[in-house]
């Protein structure tokens, strides 16, 4: 869906909504817990890219959800920070 020198965005291989994509930094950051003064600006860039993509995928006006799983108990299964964006339907309050 999108690529620049800092991030890559692509469709989820197991989508949970009509629109479901991930935005991933190219720099390895294992989780949000590893953010620091040297790399925290990547989060602002990721959200800027998300803003662009929700407009392009036509979910900006109707709403969407941004998810980041952090650590085992938080459901993180990939040891690289990434953000899921889901939309295109009414999402349940509780995801399973």
C-alpha positions in Angstrom: 0.0 0.0 0.0 2.8 2.4 0.8 6.6 2.6 1.2 9.1 5.3 2.0 12.6 5.4 3.5 11.1 4.9 7.1 8.1 2.6 6.9 6.3 0.0 4.9 2.5 -0.5 4.8 0.7 -3.6 3.5 -2.5 -5.5 3.7 -2.9 -8.0 6.5 -2.8 -11.7 5.3 -5.6 -12.6 7.7 -7.8 -9.5 7.6 -10.4 -9.0 10.5 -12.2 -6.2 8.6 -12.8 -5.2 5.0 -9.9 -2.8 5.4 -7.0 -4.2 7.5 -3.4 -3.1 6.9 -0.2 -2.8 8.9 2.3 0.0 9.1 5.8 -1.2 10.1 9.0 0.8 10.6 11.9 -0.3 8.6 14.2 0.3 11.6 14.0 -2.7 13.9 12.2 -1.7 17.1 11.0 -4.8 19.0 8.1 -3.1 20.7 6.8 0.2 22.0 8.8 -0.5 25.1 12.0 0.1 23.1 11.0 3.7 22.0 13.5 6.3 23.2 14.7 9.8 22.4 16.6 8.5 19.3 13.7 6.7 17.7 10.4 8.0 19.0 9.8 10.3 16.0 9.0 7.2 14.0 5.6 6.9 15.8 4.6 10.4 14.5 5.6 9.4 11.0 3.7 6.2 11.2 0.5 8.1 12.3 1.1 10.5 9.4 1.2 7.6 7.0 -1.9 6.1 8.6 -3.7 9.4 8.1 -2.8 9.3 4.4 -3.9 5.6 4.0 -7.2 5.9 5.8 -8.2 8.7 3.4 -7.1 6.6 0.4 -9.0 3.5 1.6 -12.1 5.7 2.3 -12.4 4.8 6.0 -11.3 8.2 7.4 -14.9 9.6 7.7 -16.7 6.5 8.9 -14.0 5.5 11.5 -11.3 3.0 12.1 -9.3 1.4 14.8 -5.5 1.5 15.3 -4.0 -1.4 17.3 -0.5 -2.0 18.7 0.1 -5.2 20.7 3.0 -4.9 23.1 4.5 -7.9 24.9 3.2 -11.5 25.3 0.3 -10.6 27.5 -0.6 -7.8 25.1 -0.9 -10.3 22.3 2.3 -9.4 20.5 3.4 -12.4 18.3 5.8 -10.6 16.0 9.0 -9.2 17.7 8.9 -6.0 15.6 6.7 -2.9 16.5 3.8 -2.5 14.1 0.4 -0.9 14.0 -2.8 -2.6 12.6 -5.4 -0.3 11.1 -8.9 -1.8 10.7 -12.1 -0.3 9.2 -14.7 -0.6 6.6 -17.4 -2.0 9.0 -18.7 -1.4 12.5 -16.0 -2.9 14.7 -17.0 -4.7 18.0 -16.0 -2.9 21.2 -14.2 -6.1 22.2 -12.0 -7.8 19.6 -11.5 -11.6 20.0 
